Amino acid sequence: MVHTYEVLVDIKEFADLKNNTCQSGTTRYEIDAESKHKADSMALLQARSDHPKGTEYDVRVTRLLK
């Protein structure tokens, strides 16, 4: 059975490897998946696609929506 999960991904992007300045933020996704583990993996793939310059991704499934 497929459920909709709310997944938050904290993303850290460094402007330059020589410079320690970075931007960080959180992106919210609603993922349709069969399990929390699959929702976690799908959100990570989506975050990497949306933020290709990201260097750190912290994914957490926060709640079941449907």
C-alpha positions in Angstrom: 0.0 0.0 0.0 1.3 3.4 -0.9 1.3 6.2 1.6 2.2 9.9 1.4 5.0 10.9 3.7 6.3 14.4 4.7 10.0 14.4 4.3 12.3 17.3 5.3 15.8 17.6 3.9 18.4 19.9 5.4 20.8 20.9 2.7 24.2 22.6 3.0 25.8 24.1 0.0 29.3 25.5 -0.1 30.0 28.4 -2.5 33.6 27.4 -3.0 35.8 24.6 -1.6 38.5 27.1 -0.9 36.1 29.2 1.1 34.2 28.0 4.2 31.1 30.1 3.6 28.0 28.0 3.0 24.3 28.3 2.7 22.0 26.0 4.5 18.3 25.5 4.3 15.5 23.0 4.6 13.3 21.7 1.8 10.0 19.9 2.3 8.8 17.1 0.1 5.6 15.1 0.0 6.7 11.6 -1.2 4.4 8.8 -2.2 6.1 5.5 -1.2 5.4 2.1 0.2 7.6 2.6 3.2 9.5 5.2 5.3 12.8 3.8 4.0 11.7 4.2 0.3 10.4 7.7 1.1 13.7 8.6 2.6 15.7 7.4 -0.4 13.3 9.1 -2.9 13.6 12.4 -1.1 17.4 12.2 -1.1 17.4 11.6 -4.8 15.0 14.5 -5.4 17.0 16.9 -3.1 20.2 16.0 -5.0 18.4 16.7 -8.3 17.0 20.0 -7.0 20.3 21.1 -5.3 23.2 19.6 -7.3 25.8 21.8 -5.5 24.8 20.5 -2.1 27.5 18.8 -0.1 25.5 17.6 2.9 22.0 16.2 3.0 20.2 15.3 6.2 16.9 13.5 5.3 14.2 12.8 7.9 10.7 11.5 7.4 8.6 13.6 9.8 5.1 12.3 9.5 2.6 10.2 7.5 0.1 12.4 5.6 -2.1 9.8 4.0 
